[in-house]
Amino acid sequence: MASKADVTDALRAIVDPDLHQDIVSLGFLKVVEIEDGHVLAQIHITTPACPVRDEFKTQAERLIGDLPGVKSVTVRITAPEQRRSSPVKESGLEEVSAIIAVASCKGGVGKSTVAAGIASELARRGHRVGLLDADIFGPSVPTLFNRHDQPLTAGRGNLLAPVAVGPLQVMSFGFWLGDAPAVMRGPMVTNYVQQFLHGVAWGPLDYLLLDLPPGTGDIQLTITQAIQLDGALIVTTPQALALTDVGKGIVMFDKVEVPVLGVIENMAWFADGSGRRHHVFGEGGGEALAERFGVPLLYQLPLDPAAYGGVFDAYAGDEGLARASDAVVRALGRSKAGSQARPEVAFDERAISVSWEDGSVDRVTNRALRANCRCARCIDEFSGAQLLDVERIPADIRAEEVRVVGNYALAVTWSDGHSTGLYPYRTIKSLAAEAA
Ligand SMILES: [Zn+2]
């Protein structure tokens, strides 16, 4: 008859495709109970819409079922239901499990459409999803879902009730403001935004997508500071994929310690009648992103401006949105798992050492890391030409400060005053491997 240890051992065969480790080592296996040949196992994953959820369940049922003496198997897959702390007394965000901000550094890249599309897709799959349109200057939810002159009603407590659009819950600054543009400054914005962000009675949600106003200025920073975010997406278009802009977004989220999950490139291509893809604005931005900042290009959506006009149903069955949603959810899962295991960093006159959770250590000399800075001052972002004269790096260069940025990079302030570079983990790993 199989024991608890046998069940645990059997489940080591299930490997998380994103985290490259088995679910037992990852600590996902929470409960194993065996009674008279009936086995109950609980697997706790990082985020409820995890696309591998069903696969884990099927694999676990089969692996346990194959053990001797097992009469029945029940596998429960659970995900965190977090209660978030908030700076205000009564917040409608308390029962929201994950909040993902959707940002763009420039307007006109289709950020709101991407946010609405992903929110719709996740809601359609049966998750509890909200979309909060916090674009104070150009709210788009009323147009995207054709809800002009939407009346608002009171929800629980003194909060507003969200508006149901099919299975999706939405709220927009536009419902408050109507067509009047917001003319507000400084502290007024802060108060207004706080009230709005916390003033909606969402109830329990698996995901809340927060559509930020475009840009990386004070208002965006105010919003990202007002609530505890679990991750951020940056939406861009190939022609707007000015790396400096994406960098600004990463720096903004780093200030509030929010990991950037990745970048979604919108309007990346269009398909002609024969299904052939045309990359209107060029290709190859993804590699540059990973190299410079260590953040992934999560998905490239086609240029298809007419596709999502006006109604919830228009988003249904869109393959691009489905895949983009998978990519986002998986990135959130990786981020949540990664944030529990940040590397330890040490530095001295000679080198910077990064110690990983698995016990391995990557050591890169100060000179080598400084020479591999990919910031806009060291590498021309359009031509890729090196602007930094490596010969002129002081022989005794050393780090004065090293910070871990998100789950992907180190930020270093060097003794020569240079501090604009991010050093992705993969750069550090490959430099350490080269040196060894
Ligand atoms: Zn640099």
Residues whose N, C-alpha, C, O or C-beta is under 5 A from the ligand:
A	BS01	ZN	C373 R374 C375 R377 C378 G421
